């Protein structure tokens, strides 16, 4: 199975959101991450964990703690590749890009678990 078969809609935002705004958006969309963009360029990612770790100052901007080294995956890759990238980089969210590098979706570790029957034995029994 390919990434494009399970990817979800991605919510892309600018880095000037406050923690409070980011938390509200994530809660209303029932998502675990926001991808930070500037035009078509991916600039970072913010997860639920990042928000909860920085919640003491709700007016603080997410630009102060976004993860800037974003690992992405192309939409035509296999699920096994996503699982390996998540495992290797110790991350739970992978922005999905097309062949041109444009953001087209996102997958999470939950998506992989929900589709674990399509993961290879090498990953599951490593």
Secondary structure, DSSP 8 states (H G I E B T S, - for coil): -BHHHH-B---EE-TT-BHHHHHHHHHHHT-SEEEEEETTEEEEEEEHHHHHHTTT-TTSBGGGT-B-S--EEETTSBHHHHHHHHHHHT-SEEEEE-TTS-EEEEEEHHHHHHTGGGS-HHHHT-
